[in-house]
């Protein structure tokens, strides 16, 4: 992959997000880390396959980018 393609590719999900959690996210149309910011912690935990370990990894990755999950609606 070229350097330009690497910069243009969407941020990957961090380690600690297992396949069941990835499938849960895909089921709601989330394919990139930045798309997770539309959802609250409670909404994500309600997904079948999403657990506290995956959520912790997602929140840490978002925090590293200066982003966060949505607040309670």
N, CA, C and O atoms as CSV, one atom per row, in Angstrom:
chain,resi,resn,atom,element,x,y,z
A,1,UNK,N,N,0.852,-1.177,0.000
A,1,UNK,CA,C,0.000,0.000,0.000
A,1,UNK,C,C,0.895,1.237,0.000
A,1,UNK,O,O,1.898,1.278,0.713
A,2,UNK,N,N,0.545,2.224,-0.780
A,2,UNK,CA,C,1.341,3.445,-0.857
A,2,UNK,C,C,1.122,4.302,0.384
A,2,UNK,O,O,0.148,4.114,1.112
A,3,UNK,N,N,2.023,5.235,0.619
A,3,UNK,CA,C,1.908,6.141,1.775
A,3,UNK,C,C,0.623,6.960,1.700
A,3,UNK,O,O,-0.034,7.173,2.718
A,4,UNK,N,N,0.260,7.417,0.508
A,4,UNK,CA,C,-0.964,8.204,0.345
A,4,UNK,C,C,-2.189,7.368,0.661
A,4,UNK,O,O,-3.126,7.859,1.290
A,5,UNK,N,N,-2.196,6.118,0.236
A,5,UNK,CA,C,-3.327,5.235,0.509
A,5,UNK,C,C,-3.427,4.943,1.999
A,5,UNK,O,O,-4.531,4.841,2.534
A,6,UNK,N,N,-2.285,4.806,2.680
A,6,UNK,CA,C,-2.304,4.572,4.120
A,6,UNK,C,C,-2.901,5.765,4.859
A,6,UNK,O,O,-3.664,5.588,5.809
A,7,UNK,N,N,-2.557,6.981,4.427
A,7,UNK,CA,C,-3.095,8.178,5.076
A,7,UNK,C,C,-4.581,8.335,4.796
A,7,UNK,O,O,-5.306,8.864,5.638
A,8,UNK,N,N,-5.050,7.894,3.650
A,8,UNK,CA,C,-6.447,8.066,3.263
A,8,UNK,C,C,-7.359,6.994,3.846
A,8,UNK,O,O,-8.576,7.174,3.894
A,9,UNK,N,N,-6.777,5.874,4.292
A,9,UNK,CA,C,-7.612,4.794,4.791
A,9,UNK,C,C,-8.222,5.179,6.146
A,9,UNK,O,O,-7.605,5.908,6.923
A,10,UNK,N,N,-9.426,4.691,6.421
A,10,UNK,CA,C,-10.097,5.037,7.666
A,10,UNK,C,C,-9.367,4.440,8.858
A,10,UNK,O,O,-8.719,3.402,8.732
A,11,UNK,N,N,-9.466,5.087,10.018
A,11,UNK,CA,C,-8.803,4.556,11.198
A,11,UNK,C,C,-9.326,3.160,11.525
A,11,UNK,O,O,-10.532,2.912,11.515
A,12,UNK,N,N,-8.409,2.274,11.809
A,12,UNK,CA,C,-8.778,0.898,12.124
A,12,UNK,C,C,-9.275,0.817,13.562
A,12,UNK,O,O,-8.964,1.670,14.393
A,13,UNK,N,N,-10.038,-0.206,13.832
A,13,UNK,CA,C,-10.455,-0.441,15.205
A,13,UNK,C,C,-9.247,-0.958,15.978
A,13,UNK,O,O,-8.419,-1.680,15.422
A,14,UNK,N,N,-9.139,-0.598,17.239
A,14,UNK,CA,C,-7.965,-0.971,18.021
A,14,UNK,C,C,-7.965,-2.450,18.408
A,14,UNK,O,O,-8.978,-3.143,18.310
A,15,UNK,N,N,-6.792,-2.906,18.851
A,15,UNK,CA,C,-6.706,-4.256,19.410
A,15,UNK,C,C,-7.635,-4.305,20.609
A,15,UNK,O,O,-7.845,-3.290,21.273
A,16,UNK,N,N,-8.180,-5.448,20.887
A,16,UNK,CA,C,-9.112,-5.575,22.001
A,16,UNK,C,C,-10.554,-5.569,21.538
A,16,UNK,O,O,-11.461,-5.847,22.322
A,17,UNK,N,N,-10.771,-5.254,20.278
A,17,UNK,CA,C,-12.123,-5.305,19.727
A,17,UNK,C,C,-12.224,-6.616,18.944
A,17,UNK,O,O,-11.781,-6.714,17.799
A,18,UNK,N,N,-12.814,-7.611,19.590
A,18,UNK,CA,C,-12.902,-8.952,19.019
A,18,UNK,C,C,-13.940,-9.016,17.897
A,18,UNK,O,O,-14.737,-8.096,17.713
A,19,UNK,N,N,-13.912,-10.099,17.172
A,19,UNK,CA,C,-14.817,-10.278,16.029
A,19,UNK,C,C,-16.300,-10.168,16.400
A,19,UNK,O,O,-17.055,-9.563,15.638
A,20,UNK,N,N,-16.757,-10.722,17.532
A,20,UNK,CA,C,-18.179,-10.530,17.857
A,20,UNK,C,C,-18.554,-9.053,17.982
A,20,UNK,O,O,-19.631,-8.644,17.550
A,21,UNK,N,N,-17.665,-8.255,18.573
A,21,UNK,CA,C,-17.931,-6.818,18.695
A,21,UNK,C,C,-17.886,-6.146,17.328
A,21,UNK,O,O,-18.680,-5.247,17.047
A,22,UNK,N,N,-16.965,-6.579,16.487
A,22,UNK,CA,C,-16.883,-6.015,15.131
A,22,UNK,C,C,-18.165,-6.329,14.351
A,22,UNK,O,O,-18.680,-5.472,13.633
A,23,UNK,N,N,-18.672,-7.539,14.489
A,23,UNK,CA,C,-19.925,-7.902,13.811
A,23,UNK,C,C,-21.091,-7.088,14.367
A,23,UNK,O,O,-21.979,-6.678,13.620
A,24,UNK,N,N,-21.088,-6.858,15.676
A,24,UNK,CA,C,-22.146,-6.051,16.291
A,24,UNK,C,C,-22.127,-4.633,15.730
A,24,UNK,O,O,-23.175,-4.063,15.425
A,25,UNK,N,N,-20.934,-4.072,15.597
A,25,UNK,CA,C,-20.822,-2.732,15.029
A,25,UNK,C,C,-21.253,-2.713,13.567
A,25,UNK,O,O,-21.945,-1.794,13.128
A,26,UNK,N,N,-20.846,-3.719,12.825
A,26,UNK,CA,C,-21.232,-3.796,11.410
A,26,UNK,C,C,-22.747,-3.892,11.265
A,26,UNK,O,O,-23.314,-3.389,10.294
A,27,UNK,N,N,-23.405,-4.537,12.230
A,27,UNK,CA,C,-24.859,-4.701,12.154
A,27,UNK,C,C,-25.607,-3.368,12.249
A,27,UNK,O,O,-26.755,-3.264,11.818
A,28,UNK,N,N,-24.955,-2.358,12.811
A,28,UNK,CA,C,-25.582,-1.025,12.886
A,28,UNK,C,C,-24.927,-0.051,11.907
A,28,UNK,O,O,-25.129,1.160,11.997
A,29,UNK,N,N,-24.142,-0.589,10.973
A,29,UNK,CA,C,-23.574,0.229,9.915
A,29,UNK,C,C,-22.266,0.917,10.256
A,29,UNK,O,O,-21.828,1.807,9.527
A,30,UNK,N,N,-21.638,0.521,11.346
A,30,UNK,CA,C,-20.374,1.131,11.750
A,30,UNK,C,C,-19.222,0.324,11.169
A,30,UNK,O,O,-19.032,-0.846,11.504
A,31,UNK,N,N,-18.457,0.967,10.296
A,31,UNK,CA,C,-17.314,0.300,9.669
A,31,UNK,C,C,-16.000,1.030,9.951
A,31,UNK,O,O,-14.923,0.529,9.628
A,32,UNK,N,N,-16.097,2.227,10.559
A,32,UNK,CA,C,-14.907,3.013,10.890
A,32,UNK,C,C,-15.015,3.493,12.338
A,32,UNK,O,O,-16.110,3.703,12.860
A,33,UNK,N,N,-13.885,3.658,12.953
A,33,UNK,CA,C,-13.849,4.072,14.354
A,33,UNK,C,C,-14.582,5.385,14.583
A,33,UNK,O,O,-15.308,5.519,15.568
A,34,UNK,N,N,-14.408,6.347,13.701
A,34,UNK,CA,C,-15.049,7.652,13.916
A,34,UNK,C,C,-16.570,7.590,13.877
A,34,UNK,O,O,-17.230,8.486,14.403
A,35,UNK,N,N,-17.140,6.559,13.270
A,35,UNK,CA,C,-18.599,6.426,13.215
A,35,UNK,C,C,-19.202,6.038,14.564
A,35,UNK,O,O,-20.397,6.230,14.789
A,36,UNK,N,N,-18.388,5.498,15.449
A,36,UNK,CA,C,-18.864,5.067,16.761
A,36,UNK,C,C,-19.301,6.261,17.603
A,36,UNK,O,O,-20.100,6.107,18.527
A,37,UNK,N,N,-18.792,7.434,17.297
A,37,UNK,CA,C,-19.099,8.623,18.103
A,37,UNK,C,C,-20.573,9.020,18.047
A,37,UNK,O,O,-21.016,9.858,18.833
A,38,UNK,N,N,-21.325,8.434,17.139
A,38,UNK,CA,C,-22.766,8.730,17.046
A,38,UNK,C,C,-23.578,8.011,18.110
A,38,UNK,O,O,-24.761,8.303,18.288
A,39,UNK,N,N,-22.955,7.072,18.822
A,39,UNK,CA,C,-23.675,6.211,19.751
A,39,UNK,C,C,-23.203,6.433,21.183
A,39,UNK,O,O,-22.056,6.805,21.432
A,40,UNK,N,N,-24.136,6.190,22.129
A,40,UNK,CA,C,-23.780,6.281,23.543
A,40,UNK,C,C,-23.194,4.948,23.995
A,40,UNK,O,O,-23.308,3.931,23.311
A,41,UNK,N,N,-22.568,4.983,25.158
A,41,UNK,CA,C,-22.022,3.762,25.751
A,41,UNK,C,C,-23.127,2.730,25.962
A,41,UNK,O,O,-22.933,1.547,25.681
A,42,UNK,N,N,-24.270,3.168,26.449
A,42,UNK,CA,C,-25.390,2.256,26.701
A,42,UNK,C,C,-25.883,1.616,25.408
A,42,UNK,O,O,-26.192,0.424,25.384
A,43,UNK,N,N,-25.958,2.397,24.338
A,43,UNK,CA,C,-26.408,1.855,23.050
A,43,UNK,C,C,-25.441,0.786,22.542
A,43,UNK,O,O,-25.870,-0.241,22.017
A,44,UNK,N,N,-24.148,1.024,22.694
A,44,UNK,CA,C,-23.163,0.054,22.224
A,44,UNK,C,C,-23.181,-1.204,23.075
A,44,UNK,O,O,-23.107,-2.312,22.544
A,45,UNK,N,N,-23.280,-1.046,24.389
A,45,UNK,CA,C,-23.314,-2.218,25.266
A,45,UNK,C,C,-24.570,-3.061,25.063
A,45,UNK,O,O,-24.574,-4.251,25.379
A,46,UNK,N,N,-25.624,-2.461,24.542
A,46,UNK,CA,C,-26.865,-3.192,24.287
A,46,UNK,C,C,-26.743,-4.112,23.070
A,46,UNK,O,O,-27.585,-4.988,22.872
A,47,UNK,N,N,-25.710,-3.921,22.262
A,47,UNK,CA,C,-25.532,-4.751,21.068
A,47,UNK,C,C,-25.059,-6.145,21.460
A,47,UNK,O,O,-24.172,-6.293,22.300
A,48,UNK,N,N,-25.645,-7.149,20.858
A,48,UNK,CA,C,-25.216,-8.528,21.088
A,48,UNK,C,C,-23.811,-8.699,20.521
A,48,UNK,O,O,-23.594,-8.515,19.324
A,49,UNK,N,N,-22.865,-9.050,21.376
A,49,UNK,CA,C,-21.488,-9.231,20.949
A,49,UNK,C,C,-20.555,-8.133,21.427
A,49,UNK,O,O,-19.335,-8.292,21.383
A,50,UNK,N,N,-21.113,-7.024,21.883
A,50,UNK,CA,C,-20.288,-5.917,22.377
A,50,UNK,C,C,-20.154,-6.055,23.887
A,50,UNK,O,O,-21.151,-6.088,24.608
A,51,UNK,N,N,-18.938,-6.134,24.347
A,51,UNK,CA,C,-18.703,-6.277,25.777
A,51,UNK,C,C,-17.874,-5.143,26.334
A,51,UNK,O,O,-17.431,-4.266,25.594
A,52,UNK,N,N,-17.662,-5.159,27.650
A,52,UNK,CA,C,-16.923,-4.076,28.296
A,52,UNK,C,C,-15.474,-3.960,27.824
A,52,UNK,O,O,-14.944,-2.852,27.755
A,53,UNK,N,N,-14.828,-5.066,27.499
A,53,UNK,CA,C,-13.435,-5.016,27.042
A,53,UNK,C,C,-13.337,-4.288,25.696
A,53,UNK,O,O,-12.475,-3.428,25.513
A,54,UNK,N,N,-14.211,-4.631,24.770
A,54,UNK,CA,C,-14.208,-3.983,23.456
A,54,UNK,C,C,-14.556,-2.506,23.599
A,54,UNK,O,O,-13.943,-1.656,22.952
A,55,UNK,N,N,-15.526,-2.202,24.433
A,55,UNK,CA,C,-15.934,-0.812,24.624
A,55,UNK,C,C,-14.793,0.005,25.227
A,55,UNK,O,O,-14.577,1.151,24.833
A,56,UNK,N,N,-14.075,-0.567,26.164
A,56,UNK,CA,C,-12.933,0.125,26.776
A,56,UNK,C,C,-11.870,0.439,25.722
A,56,UNK,O,O,-11.314,1.537,25.711
A,57,UNK,N,N,-11.590,-0.516,24.842
A,57,UNK,CA,C,-10.593,-0.313,23.789
A,57,UNK,C,C,-11.051,0.770,22.814
A,57,UNK,O,O,-10.247,1.591,22.374
A,58,UNK,N,N,-12.329,0.772,22.481
A,58,UNK,CA,C,-12.883,1.773,21.569
A,58,UNK,C,C,-12.799,3.163,22.194
A,58,UNK,O,O,-12.380,4.118,21.540
A,59,UNK,N,N,-13.195,3.270,23.451
A,59,UNK,CA,C,-13.160,4.564,24.128
A,59,UNK,C,C,-11.738,5.099,24.228
A,59,UNK,O,O,-11.514,6.297,24.054
A,60,UNK,N,N,-10.778,4.225,24.506
A,60,UNK,CA,C,-9.374,4.649,24.592
A,60,UNK,C,C,-8.867,5.138,23.236
A,60,UNK,O,O,-8.157,6.141,23.160
A,61,UNK,N,N,-9.231,4.430,22.171
A,61,UNK,CA,C,-8.803,4.840,20.823
A,61,UNK,C,C,-9.430,6.176,20.436
A,61,UNK,O,O,-8.773,7.023,19.831
A,62,UNK,N,N,-10.686,6.360,20.781
A,62,UNK,CA,C,-11.338,7.642,20.501
A,62,UNK,C,C,-10.677,8.768,21.292
A,62,UNK,O,O,-10.424,9.847,20.758
A,63,UNK,N,N,-10.403,8.509,22.557
A,63,UNK,CA,C,-9.768,9.512,23.413
A,63,UNK,C,C,-8.417,9.943,22.830
A,63,UNK,O,O,-8.070,11.124,22.858
A,64,UNK,N,N,-7.666,8.978,22.306
A,64,UNK,CA,C,-6.361,9.273,21.706
A,64,UNK,C,C,-6.497,10.205,20.497
A,64,UNK,O,O,-5.555,10.916,20.147
A,65,UNK,N,N,-7.669,10.196,19.867
A,65,UNK,CA,C,-7.926,11.058,18.716
A,65,UNK,C,C,-8.659,12.339,19.114
A,65,UNK,O,O,-9.009,13.154,18.260
A,66,UNK,N,N,-8.886,12.508,20.417
A,66,UNK,CA,C,-9.595,13.694,20.883
A,66,UNK,C,C,-11.095,13.616,20.663
A,66,UNK,O,O,-11.773,14.642,20.596
A,67,UNK,N,N,-11.614,12.396,20.551
A,67,UNK,CA,C,-13.047,12.181,20.314
A,67,UNK,C,C,-13.634,11.393,21.470
A,67,UNK,O,O,-12.904,10.884,22.320
A,68,UNK,N,N,-14.950,11.294,21.497
A,68,UNK,CA,C,-15.637,10.546,22.545
A,68,UNK,C,C,-16.958,10.002,22.011
A,68,UNK,O,O,-17.432,10.393,20.945
A,69,UNK,N,N,-17.530,9.093,22.783
A,69,UNK,CA,C,-18.854,8.579,22.442
A,69,UNK,C,C,-19.894,9.680,22.670
A,69,UNK,O,O,-19.628,10.661,23.365
A,70,UNK,N,N,-21.055,9.510,22.092
A,70,UNK,CA,C,-22.144,10.471,22.276
A,70,UNK,C,C,-22.582,10.453,23.740
A,70,UNK,O,O,-22.451,9.444,24.432
A,71,UNK,N,N,-23.095,11.568,24.183
A,71,UNK,CA,C,-23.628,11.639,25.549
A,71,UNK,C,C,-25.046,11.089,25.544
A,71,UNK,O,O,-25.649,10.910,24.486
A,72,UNK,N,N,-25.571,10.824,26.729
A,72,UNK,CA,C,-26.931,10.313,26.846
A,72,UNK,C,C,-27.894,11.207,26.095
A,72,UNK,O,O,-27.788,12.433,26.125
A,73,UNK,N,N,-28.836,10.567,25.419
A,73,UNK,CA,C,-29.803,11.317,24.603
A,73,UNK,C,C,-31.001,11.717,25.418
A,73,UNK,O,O,-31.917,12.354,24.898
